[in-house]
Amino acid sequence: MPRETATVVAEVLFGLTLVGTHLSRLAAELVLYTSASSRFVRLSDDFQHRLELAAAEANPDIFELARAKSAGCWATSWRCFTTLKGLRPGQQGLQEDKALLFDGFDTLALLLPAATDHHRADVDADRMRAALDASLRATDLADLLVEAGVPFRESHDS
């Protein structure tokens, strides 16, 4: 296979990995926002399961699995990059790149439906507003004071 084709495969795998990374971050945030400590988002029952011992607690399985599954995108890309880094011109070490490409697309095909089916989630905007605290903006205020000429040591204490 020409080396140029291998570069295209690597670039496509990188794109898949980047999408997988963003989906993983989204899933991690949804796991956090559905947790018992925040409850900013409520999911329908087909997105989570309830434990028999703690029926009030629901685990957002689909997002926890999506977060974990995205690691497969990274693994596939690194396998391709590792193969590419050791090749000499004209070397035929790229027979596996098609399988890696298919693995990458298969992984993303599992992740995308889970991440895009948000019509089954309810955001509790009132609970989110109630969780806001002025101290969350302390760094922003200190930065504004520094921009206004107040020494950082003093702005930090304000």
Buried (B, 14 or more C-beta within 10 A) or exposed (E): EEEEEBEEBBEBBBBBBEBBBEBBEBBBBBBBBBBEEEEBBBBEEEBBEEEEEEEEEBBBBBBBBBBEBBBBBBBBBEBBBEBBEEEEEEEEEBEEBEEBBEBBBEBBEEBBEBBEEEEEBEEBEEBBEEEEEEEEEEEEBBEEBBEEEBEEEEBBEE
